[in-house]
Amino acid sequence: MTNIEDRVNLVARDTIEVVTIDELRSIFEMRKRPRGYIGFECSGFIHIGIGLIQGRKIKDAVNAGIDFTILLADWHSWINNKFGGNMDHIRLAGEYFIHAFTAIGVPKDKVKYVWASDVVSDVKYWETVIRVGKKASLRRILRALPILGRRDTDEIREFAWLIYPLMQVADIFALNLDVVFAGIDQRKAHMLARDVAKYFNRSPPVSVHTPLLPSLYSPVPTKLEEKMFSKMSKSKLESGILIHDDEETVKRKIMKSYCPQGDCETNPLYYLLRYIVFPYLTDNKKAFIVKSKKGDLELYSIIEFEKNYIDGSIHPYDLKLSIIDYLNEILDPIRKYFDKHGEILDELREIIEKRD
């Protein structure tokens, strides 16, 4: 892909925000292969919010010609007490992440997987951590702590938690990144990196933020701050659908989900449709078909769905059945991959079951 506007649009599509579009365009104008990344704590199985939203965005970045790194954040996972701080278990989860993104369709030969433990081995990394800390107030660091899955009013039980946002900024600088990707919940850490970049004689990294997929079983909060704490979670397996859940598990979870009639705003299935099903159907030039006793209804956009759901043309029961069909279609290639690589699932499942 050589057209700059096409590359910009591909990176920006289906995101919450890009900070900023003009900077992204300038980067593509200046560099044939900009450097980008996304980082993940290695903390458990991957749900569809990570796999199908962020996984798709990784593929968009690769197709846009970005030299892409996936950071397996083992040190960050250790700081955040994942798997009780057992680094062997964290590393196994990281290996699973490599399998998972390969199963999703991220080309293994076109991305680099980098362990945070390798990045932090350079003494200059820790110099950067300290220098970022000298440019940021304690209040600013505390505001960035929701990336740890905690509210900024929570008790800080470990001083190491305060280092986490500084490390995120140091990761960006150590990897010499032009574009950084993450869920919208990590926005404050990215804004910190942008603010302090000038002290390192660097351009601020362009920040691309994807939406969060809410838990299936409760109303979706209207405030962004609350949405961050009602999202699907790797540590709460029943809060959402895993990328390798079988057909019956997908059906059980969707049929149990909260789905108020005529309401899109607080309806978790609306966001599953908006952020996963409709993008998939658009990519494949397919309609979303809702089957009912009244006949089939073909929809080609989320706006069409909103209108028909709000006016009562679609019943929640029929909606759930349709979502089950499409989601199983999307997940089927991932299941087939793990049918051939089931040992990594078995090993990680054993650890998770003992943990829980």
C-alpha positions in Angstrom: 0.0 0.0 0.0 1.7 3.2 -1.2 -1.1 5.9 -1.1 -0.6 7.9 2.1 -4.3 8.7 2.6 -5.2 5.0 2.3 -2.5 4.1 4.9 -3.8 6.8 7.2 -7.4 5.7 6.8 -6.5 2.0 7.4 -4.7 2.8 10.7 -7.5 5.2 11.8 -10.5 3.1 11.0 -12.7 1.8 13.8 -10.7 3.6 16.5 -11.8 5.8 19.3 -9.2 8.4 18.5 -5.8 9.1 16.8 -3.6 11.7 18.4 -3.2 13.2 15.9 -4.3 12.4 12.4 -2.1 15.2 11.0 1.0 13.8 12.7 0.2 10.3 11.5 0.0 11.7 7.9 3.3 13.5 8.3 5.0 10.3 9.6 3.8 8.4 6.5 5.1 11.2 4.3 8.5 11.2 5.9 9.0 7.5 6.5 8.4 4.5 4.3 8.3 2.1 7.3 7.3 3.9 10.5 7.9 2.0 13.7 4.8 1.0 15.7 4.0 -1.3 18.7 1.4 -2.5 21.1 2.2 -4.0 24.5 0.4 -6.7 26.4 0.6 -8.0 29.9 1.0 -11.8 29.8 -1.8 -12.6 32.3 -4.1 -15.2 30.9 -6.3 -16.2 28.0 -7.2 -13.7 25.3 -10.8 -12.5 25.0 -12.4 -11.2 21.8 -11.9 -7.6 22.9 -8.2 -8.0 22.7 -8.0 -10.6 20.0 -10.6 -9.4 17.5 -10.4 -5.6 18.1 -6.7 -5.0 18.8 -5.7 -8.0 16.7 -7.5 -6.5 13.7 -5.8 -3.2 14.3 -2.4 -4.9 14.4 -3.2 -6.4 11.0 -4.3 -2.9 9.8 -1.0 -1.4 10.9 1.0 -4.2 9.2 -1.0 -3.7 6.0 -0.4 0.0 6.2 3.4 -0.6 6.1 4.2 -0.1 9.7 7.2 -2.0 11.1 5.3 -3.5 14.0 6.5 -4.8 17.4 4.3 -6.7 19.9 5.8 -6.2 23.3 5.3 -9.2 25.6 5.3 -7.2 28.9 6.6 -9.8 31.3 8.2 -7.3 33.7 5.0 -5.2 33.7 3.0 -8.4 34.4 5.3 -9.2 37.3 4.9 -5.7 38.8 1.1 -6.0 38.4 1.3 -9.4 40.3 0.0 -11.5 37.5 0.2 -15.2 38.3 1.3 -14.2 41.7 4.5 -12.8 40.2 5.6 -16.2 38.9 7.8 -15.3 36.0 7.7 -18.9 34.5 4.0 -18.7 34.3 4.0 -15.2 32.9 6.5 -16.3 30.2 4.2 -19.3 29.3 1.3 -16.8 28.9 3.5 -14.8 26.6 4.2 -17.8 24.4 0.5 -18.4 24.3 0.0 -14.8 23.1 2.3 -15.5 20.2 0.2 -18.5 19.3 -3.0 -16.5 19.7 -2.1 -13.6 17.4 -0.8 -16.1 14.8 -4.2 -17.9 15.1 -6.0 -14.5 14.6 -4.2 -14.0 11.4 -1.3 -11.6 12.4 1.5 -12.8 10.1 4.3 -14.0 12.2 6.9 -13.1 9.6 5.7 -9.4 9.5 5.7 -8.6 13.2 8.4 -8.8 15.9 7.7 -10.2 19.3 9.9 -8.6 21.9 10.1 -9.5 25.6 10.1 -6.6 28.0 12.8 -8.4 30.0 15.1 -8.0 27.1 14.3 -4.3 26.7 14.9 -3.5 30.4 18.3 -5.2 30.4 19.9 -2.0 29.0 21.0 0.4 31.7 19.9 3.3 29.5 16.4 2.1 29.8 16.4 2.7 33.6 18.1 6.1 33.0 15.0 6.9 30.8 12.6 5.7 33.6 14.3 8.1 36.1 14.4 11.0 33.6 10.7 10.6 32.8 10.0 10.5 36.6 11.8 13.8 37.0 9.5 15.4 34.5 6.3 14.0 35.9 4.5 14.9 39.1 3.2 12.3 41.5 -0.3 13.4 40.7 0.3 12.8 37.0 1.6 9.3 37.7 -1.3 8.5 39.9 -3.7 9.5 37.2 -2.0 7.0 34.8 -2.5 4.1 37.2 -5.8 2.9 35.7 -3.6 1.1 33.2 -3.0 -1.3 36.0 -6.7 -2.0 36.3 -7.0 0.2 39.4 -8.8 3.4 40.1 -6.7 6.5 40.9 -8.4 6.5 44.3 -7.3 3.0 45.2 -4.7 2.4 47.9 -1.1 2.2 46.5 0.0 -1.0 48.3 3.2 -1.4 46.4 5.6 1.4 45.4 6.5 -0.6 42.3 3.1 0.3 40.8 4.2 3.9 40.5 7.1 2.8 38.2 4.7 1.1 35.7 3.6 4.3 33.8 7.2 5.4 33.7 8.2 2.1 32.2 5.5 2.4 29.5 7.0 5.7 28.4 10.5 4.2 28.6 9.3 1.3 26.4 8.1 3.7 23.7 11.4 5.6 23.7 13.6 2.5 24.0 11.9 0.9 20.9 12.2 4.3 19.1 8.5 4.3 18.1 6.6 6.6 15.8 3.2 5.2 16.5 1.8 3.5 19.6 -1.3 1.4 19.8 -3.5 0.5 22.8 -7.0 0.4 24.2 -8.4 3.7 25.2 -7.8 2.8 28.8 -4.1 3.4 28.3 -4.5 6.9 27.0 -3.1 8.7 30.0 0.2 6.8 29.8 0.5 7.7 26.1 -0.3 11.4 26.8 2.5 11.3 29.4 4.9 10.0 26.7 3.8 12.8 24.3 4.2 15.5 27.0 7.8 14.5 28.0 9.1 13.6 24.5 10.5 17.1 24.0 12.8 16.6 27.0 14.3 13.7 25.1 14.6 15.6 21.8 12.0 13.3 20.3 8.8 13.9 18.4 5.7 12.9 20.4 4.5 9.4 19.4 1.2 9.3 17.5 -1.3 7.5 19.7 -3.9 5.2 18.2 -6.6 4.1 20.7 -9.1 1.3 20.1 -12.4 0.8 21.9 -13.0 -1.4 25.0 -15.4 -4.3 24.8 -17.7 -4.4 27.8 -18.5 -7.3 30.0 -21.5 -9.2 28.7 -23.4 -9.5 31.9 -24.2 -6.0 33.1 -25.4 -2.6 31.7 -22.6 -0.7 30.0 -21.8 2.5 32.0 -22.2 5.8 30.1 -19.1 7.4 31.6 -15.7 6.5 30.1 -14.0 6.2 33.4 -16.5 3.6 34.5 -16.4 1.8 31.2 -12.7 1.1 31.9 -13.7 -1.0 34.9 -16.6 -2.9 33.3 -14.6 -4.2 30.3 -14.0 -7.9 29.5 -11.1 -9.1 31.5 -8.4 -11.8 30.9 -8.5 -12.5 34.7 -12.3 -12.9 34.8 -12.9 -15.6 32.2 -16.7 -15.5 32.5 -16.8 -11.7 31.8 -16.6 -12.3 28.1 -15.8 -14.7 25.2 -12.4 -16.1 24.7 -11.0 -16.3 21.2 -10.9 -20.1 21.4 -14.2 -20.8 23.1 -16.1 -23.6 21.5 -19.5 -23.1 19.8 -21.5 -24.3 22.8 -19.6 -22.0 25.2 -20.2 -19.0 22.8 -23.9 -19.9 22.7 -24.1 -20.2 26.5 -22.4 -16.9 27.2 -24.3 -14.9 24.6 -27.7 -16.3 25.6 -26.9 -15.3 29.3 -25.8 -11.8 28.3 -27.6 -8.6 29.3 -29.5 -7.4 26.3 -32.3 -4.8 27.0 -34.9 -4.5 24.3 -34.7 -1.3 22.3 -31.6 0.0 24.1 -28.3 0.3 22.4 -26.4 2.6 24.8 -26.2 0.2 27.8 -26.4 -3.0 25.8 -23.1 -4.9 25.7 -24.2 -6.8 22.6 -24.5 -3.6 20.7 -20.8 -2.9 21.2 -19.9 -6.5 20.2 -21.8 -5.8 17.0 -20.3 -2.4 16.5 -16.7 -3.3 17.2 -16.4 -6.9 16.0 -19.3 -8.3 13.9 -19.9 -5.3 11.6 -16.2 -4.7 10.9 -15.8 -8.3 10.0 -18.9 -8.3 7.8 -17.7 -5.0 6.1 -14.3 -6.6 5.4 -16.1 -9.6 3.8 -18.8 -7.5 2.1 -21.6 -9.4 3.9 -24.8 -8.3 5.5 -25.8 -8.9 9.1 -29.0 -11.1 8.8 -31.4 -11.3 11.7 -33.8 -14.2 11.4 -37.2 -14.2 13.0 -40.7 -15.5 12.6 -41.5 -12.3 10.8 -38.9 -13.0 8.2 -35.2 -12.2 7.6 -33.8 -8.6 8.1 -30.6 -7.7 6.2 -28.5 -4.9 7.7 -25.4 -3.4 6.2 -24.3 -0.9 8.8 -24.4 -0.3 12.6 -26.6 2.7 11.9 -29.2 0.5 10.2 -29.0 -1.8 13.2 -29.5 1.0 15.7 -32.6 2.2 13.9 -34.2 -1.2 13.7 -33.3 -2.2 17.2 -34.5 1.0 18.9 -37.8 0.9 17.0 -38.5 -2.7 18.1 -38.0 -4.4 14.8 -35.4 -6.7 16.3 -36.2 -8.8 19.4 -33.3 -9.5 21.8 -33.7 -13.2 21.5 -33.4 -13.1 17.7 -30.4 -10.8 18.0 -28.6 -13.2 20.3 -29.1 -16.1 17.9 -27.8 -14.1 15.0 -24.7 -12.9 16.9 -24.0 -16.5 18.0 -23.9 -17.6 14.3 -21.6 -14.8 13.1 -19.3 -14.9 16.1 -18.8 -18.7 15.7 -18.0 -18.0 12.0 -15.4 -15.5 13.0 -13.8 -17.7 15.7 -13.8 -20.9 13.7 -10.3 -20.4 12.1 -8.9 -19.6 15.5 -10.3 -22.8 16.9 -8.9 -24.8 14.1 -5.4 -23.4 14.8 -5.6 -24.4 18.4 -6.9 -27.8 17.5 -3.3 -28.3 16.2 -1.6 -26.4 19.0 -3.7 -27.5 22.0 -0.8 -28.2 24.3 -0.2 -24.5 25.0 -3.9 -24.1 26.0 -3.7 -27.2 28.3 -0.5 -25.9 30.0 -1.9 -22.4 30.6 -5.4 -23.7 31.6 -3.8 -25.8 34.3 -2.0 -22.8 35.7 -5.1 -20.6 35.6 -7.3 -23.2 37.2 -4.8 -23.6 40.1 -4.5 -19.8 40.4 -8.3 -19.3 40.5 
